[in-house]
Amino acid sequence: MDDEYLPRNPRGALGLTPVDAKRIFVIRKTMAESYQAMVALGGGCGLRQGEVLGVAVDVIDFEADMPHALEAAEAESE
């Protein structure tokens, strides 16, 4: 928006409001443990669904709770 590439924010036209960090933590806590990382990547890092599903486990430092390099898995062609 700041570079004026888009004349207006499309989020506003849809009536969407951003989710604050407090709500993301609540959502993450209520999810099954196996899905909590997905909520953190989507809400905390801004990844979209396909990007979250493509993140390899070995690029996440679970001790630091931080992704170091986001590499998406590529679909195999048949």
ZIWO-V93206 format. One line per field, one symbol per residue. burial: 1 if it has 9 or more other C-alpha atoms within 8 Angstrom, else 0. A space follows every 10 residues. Layout:
burial: ???
This chain:
burial: 0000000000 0000000000 0001001100 1000110111 1111001000 1101110011 1000000000 00000000
